[in-house]
C-alpha cells in the first residue's frame, strides 16, 4: 500500500544555546515539556506558552541523557557520564543517586509496573532498578559488551530494552529474569524503544535504517525506511495509532502506523538540527529535542 501524503506544521522553540545539546524530552506532571541538556549538565522546562526555565545539576559534566516522568510527581533522568540517576521536582529541586557499579553508564530509564524506575547500564551490561526513595538493585545481563540502551515498560509487565552492540532486544521480569531476542538484521544497532498502543514493542535500528516491532512472545518484524542512512534514533507511541521516530542523520521525524505500517516523513525546518529524543506532548502534538538548541512541535494534518 502506498504511503499517504500528509502535511505537518512544525514550530521550533529555542530553549538553549547551540552548545547545551537538548537531548531527551518528556511530558511532565505539570503539563510542561522537560528536557535534558546533555552537554551543559542542566535540566530544562518548556511551558506550552513558550516560557523556558533551566536548572543546573550538581555536576556540569554528568551528561544527562534520557528523562521520564516518575510515579512520585517528579522527573527522573540518567547521567550517562556521571554514572548517576537524578531526580528533579517540578519546582527544580535536584537529588542525585550514585550507582554502586563504577562506569555503569546509565542511559535509558522508564517506570515499571512495580512503581520503581528501571534503567539500562550501558557500560556495565546490567539493568538497574531504583525505588523512589533511592534504593538501587542491579541485574546482570547474559551478554558482554552489548551496550544496553533505551528501555520501556511492556504490556506484559516486563521491561524491554535495546542491546545496541548485540543487535538484539532484551526483556526483564520484575524479578530480574532476562530473555534476549536476536534481531534478523546484522548491524541493526537498535537504540530507541517504546510500548505501542497495539500491545507490541516498537524500536528503531540506527545502523540499518529500519523500524522494528516485537511482540511480547518474541515475534519480530522489520520495516525499512526509504533512506537506509537516515539513522533513526528515538521512538514514541503517538495518539494517532502510530509510532513516531526521529531520523537523526536525515533531519526528519517520521511515523509508522501500528496496523497499516505506512510510513510518513517530515523534514525539520532548520538544517542539520540533530533530532534526538521524542515525546508525546501534553497538547497531543509530538515534540522532539534538537541538539542544536530547540524543541520542535510537530502537528500533522491528514
C-alpha positions in Angstrom: 0.0 0.0 0.0 1.5 3.4 -1.0 2.1 5.9 1.8 -0.4 8.6 2.2 0.6 12.2 1.5 0.2 14.3 4.6 1.5 17.7 5.7 2.8 18.9 9.1 3.0 22.1 10.9 6.4 22.3 12.7 7.3 25.0 15.1 10.7 25.3 16.8 11.2 26.8 20.3 14.7 27.9 21.2 15.4 26.5 24.7 19.2 26.8 25.0 22.3 27.9 23.0 23.7 25.5 20.4 26.3 24.2 22.8 24.0 22.9 25.5 22.6 20.0 23.5 18.9 19.3 24.2 18.7 15.5 24.0 16.0 13.7 25.9 12.4 15.1 26.3 9.3 14.0 28.1 6.0 15.4 29.3 6.0 16.4 33.0 3.1 16.1 35.5 2.8 19.9 35.4 1.8 19.9 31.7 5.2 21.2 30.5 7.9 19.7 28.4 11.0 18.7 30.4 14.3 18.0 28.6 18.0 17.2 29.3 20.8 19.4 28.1 23.4 16.7 27.7 26.5 19.0 27.2 25.6 21.7 29.7 24.7 19.4 32.6 21.2 21.0 33.0 17.6 20.0 33.0 15.2 22.4 31.2 11.5 23.0 31.2 9.4 24.5 28.4 5.9 25.6 29.1 3.3 25.5 26.3 3.3 29.3 26.3 7.0 29.3 25.4 8.5 30.1 28.8 11.8 28.4 29.3 13.4 27.5 32.7 16.7 25.8 33.2 18.1 24.1 36.3 21.8 23.4 36.8 22.8 19.9 38.1 25.5 19.4 40.8 27.9 18.4 38.0 28.1 20.1 34.7 29.8 17.1 33.1 27.3 14.4 34.1 25.8 14.0 30.7 22.1 14.0 31.5 20.5 11.8 28.8 17.1 10.3 29.0 14.3 11.8 31.2 10.9 10.4 32.2 8.0 11.4 34.5 8.2 9.3 37.7 5.4 7.8 39.7 6.0 10.3 42.5 5.3 13.6 40.7 8.9 14.3 39.9 11.1 13.8 36.8 13.8 11.1 36.8 16.8 11.1 34.4 20.1 9.3 33.7 23.5 10.8 33.9 25.5 8.8 31.4 28.9 10.2 32.1 28.3 10.8 35.9 27.1 7.3 36.5 24.2 8.6 38.5 20.4 8.6 38.5 18.9 12.0 39.0 15.5 13.3 40.3 14.1 16.8 39.9 10.9 18.1 41.3 8.7 20.4 39.2 10.0 23.2 41.5 13.5 22.5 40.4 14.9 20.6 43.4 17.5 18.1 42.3 18.6 14.9 44.1 21.4 12.6 42.7 21.9 8.9 43.4 25.4 7.5 42.6 25.2 3.9 41.2 27.1 1.1 43.0 28.8 -0.2 39.9 31.7 2.0 38.6 31.4 3.0 35.0 27.8 1.9 34.8 26.9 4.5 32.1 23.1 4.7 32.7 21.2 5.7 29.6 17.5 4.7 29.2 15.0 5.0 32.0 11.3 4.0 32.4 8.7 3.4 35.1 8.0 -0.2 35.7 4.7 -1.9 36.7 6.1 -2.1 40.3 6.3 1.7 40.6 10.1 1.7 40.5 12.4 3.3 37.9 14.2 0.8 35.7 17.3 1.9 33.7 20.0 0.5 31.4 23.6 0.4 32.4 25.3 0.7 29.0 28.8 0.4 30.4 28.3 -2.5 32.8 26.0 -4.9 30.9 23.3 -4.6 33.6 19.8 -3.4 34.1 19.2 -1.3 37.2 16.2 -0.6 39.3 15.8 2.3 41.7 12.9 2.9 44.1 11.6 6.5 44.6 13.4 6.6 47.9 16.7 5.8 46.2 17.3 2.1 46.8 19.2 0.6 43.9 19.3 -3.1 42.6 21.3 -4.2 39.6 20.7 -7.3 37.4 23.5 -8.7 35.2 22.8 -9.4 31.5 23.9 -12.7 29.9 26.0 -10.8 27.3 29.1 -8.7 27.5 29.7 -5.5 25.5 26.0 -5.4 24.5 25.6 -1.7 25.3 22.0 -1.8 26.7 20.4 1.5 25.6 16.7 2.5 25.7 14.2 0.8 27.9 10.3 0.7 28.0 7.6 -1.0 30.1 5.8 -3.6 28.1 2.1 -4.6 28.3 3.3 -7.9 29.9 4.8 -6.1 33.0 8.3 -6.8 31.8 10.8 -4.1 30.9 12.0 -4.2 27.3 15.4 -2.8 26.2 17.6 -2.5 23.2 21.1 -4.1 23.1 22.8 -1.8 20.6 26.0 -3.7 20.1 24.5 -7.1 20.3 21.8 -6.5 17.6 19.2 -7.7 20.0 16.1 -6.8 22.1 16.0 -7.9 25.7 13.2 -8.2 28.3 13.5 -8.5 32.1 10.9 -9.5 34.6 10.3 -7.6 37.8 12.2 -10.5 39.5 15.2 -10.0 37.2 14.9 -12.8 34.8 16.3 -11.8 31.4 15.3 -13.0 27.9 17.3 -12.0 24.8 15.8 -11.9 21.3 18.5 -11.6 18.5 17.4 -9.4 15.5 17.4 -10.9 12.0 19.4 -8.0 10.5 23.1 -7.9 11.2 24.4 -4.4 12.2 20.9 -3.2 13.2 22.2 -1.4 16.3 18.8 -0.8 17.9 18.6 2.3 20.1 15.1 3.7 21.0 12.2 1.5 22.1 8.6 2.2 23.1 5.5 0.4 24.1 3.0 0.7 21.2 -0.8 1.1 21.6 -1.1 -2.3 19.8 0.5 -4.2 22.7 3.8 -4.7 21.0 7.2 -3.0 21.4 8.5 -0.8 18.6 12.1 0.1 18.2 14.5 1.8 15.8 17.5 0.3 14.1 20.0 3.2 13.8 22.5 1.0 11.9 20.1 -0.4 9.4 17.6 2.4 8.8 14.7 0.3 9.9 11.8 0.4 12.3 11.3 -2.8 14.2 8.3 -4.4 16.1 8.5 -7.2 18.6 5.5 -8.9 20.2 5.7 -9.9 23.9 6.1 -13.6 22.7 9.1 -12.6 20.7 7.9 -12.3 17.1 9.9 -9.7 15.2 9.1 -7.7 12.1 11.3 -5.1 10.5 10.2 -2.2 8.2 12.9 -0.5 6.1 12.8 3.3 5.9 13.1 5.0 2.5 16.5 6.3 3.3 18.7 3.5 4.9 21.2 6.1 6.0 18.7 8.2 8.0 19.9 7.0 11.4 16.6 6.6 13.3 17.4 7.3 17.0 14.3 7.5 19.3 10.7 6.4 19.1 7.5 7.1 21.0 3.9 5.9 20.7 1.6 8.6 19.5 -2.1 9.4 20.0 -2.9 8.6 16.3 -2.4 4.9 16.0 1.2 5.4 15.0 4.7 5.3 16.5 6.8 8.4 15.9 10.5 8.4 15.5 13.5 10.8 14.9 15.8 10.5 11.9 19.0 12.0 13.4 21.0 11.6 10.2 18.4 13.0 7.8 16.9 15.9 9.8 13.4 14.4 9.9 10.8 13.0 12.1 8.6 10.1 10.8 5.7 7.9 11.8 4.6 4.4 11.1 1.1 3.0 11.5 0.5 0.2 14.0 -1.8 -1.6 11.7 -1.0 -0.3 8.2 2.8 0.0 8.6 2.6 3.1 6.3 5.5 5.5 6.8 5.3 9.3 6.5 8.3 11.5 7.0 8.5 15.2 7.7 11.6 17.5 7.1 12.5 19.7 10.0 12.8 23.4 9.0 16.3 24.1 10.4 19.1 22.2 8.5 21.2 19.8 10.5 19.2 20.3 13.7 20.1 16.8 15.0 16.8 15.5 16.4 17.3 13.1 19.3 14.6 12.4 21.9 10.9 12.4 21.0 7.8 12.6 23.2 4.0 12.9 23.1 3.3 16.4 24.4 0.6 17.5 26.9 -1.1 19.2 23.9 -1.4 16.0 21.9 1.3 17.0 19.5 4.7 15.3 19.1 7.8 17.1 20.4 11.4 16.4 19.6 14.6 17.7 21.1 17.0 19.2 18.6 20.6 19.1 19.8 21.3 22.5 18.2 19.2 24.2 20.9 15.5 23.9 20.3 12.4 21.7 20.9 10.2 21.2 17.8 6.5 20.7 17.9 5.1 18.6 15.1 1.4 18.6 14.3 0.1 16.6 11.3 -2.8 17.4 9.1 -4.2 14.3 7.5 
